[in-house]
């Protein structure tokens, strides 16, 4: 018995699906028909090919990625086809930070995997100017922010040349390492490349950063609302900490795991949380139960 799946399309939309079989050896004259919902349910039963990882990443399908990770635990999440790019590159290409975050959470992900041009995902995000993806990658301390490609071009050079000022502002605000390269070097000098591309304001911003990084970072954070976002993030994390401390009080054996989660936060947030918790009133659950623990944690962050 030979099978054929027929998709009937009208105006680009899937209207109905026919699963047609050669029933020459059966007394059947009408092939069974599936509704769209039945077809999608049917598709969920089909084994997934590993190559679908790249398609799902490029199309922004977090649900498919999660299913791949669940059903194909040995899938190579860092696979890069010949003359192609990996899943994390494609997620940055499509500008989908949710997919980027999903991939970054995979235990086997190489955040600095290179495509056929030896470009890292962060390089690719800067080149494309995908601001949200740049932000997501900057939060991951494993990301090498200054890794050049095969020709020696740097991520900041590409972002400056193509005028991606918002992505660069978030980079400056993040406090992650930002090397401005050698002046006059077309492959590493973002200031010169910004001027060449008639991005005068961006060139001036980078010049100010070269001269006084801390003052420029503070001004940029005010400009993009960094402090507002950080305040909201710290509040949310403070709630998380309070809930976590209640759990630790009830089940002390969870303390190591809880503090390991804290240590995975960006360094700046760890320091802010330590300041908030250590300085809180002793009647506060966070201050009372873990003041000593947070003081010990804070001492390692000096």
LINSUL-V150754 format. One record per helix or strand. SS is the DSSP state (H for helix, E for strand). FROM is the first residue (numbers start at 1). TO is the last residue. If there is no record, write none. Layout:
SS,FROM,TO  SS,FROM,TO
This chain:
E,3,10  E,13,21  E,33,34  H,36,43  H,52,59  H,62,71  H,87,93  H,97,104  E,114,114  E,120,120  H,121,128  H,131,138  H,155,161  H,165,174  H,190,196  H,200,211  H,213,224  H,226,250  H,252,263  H,267,278  H,285,299
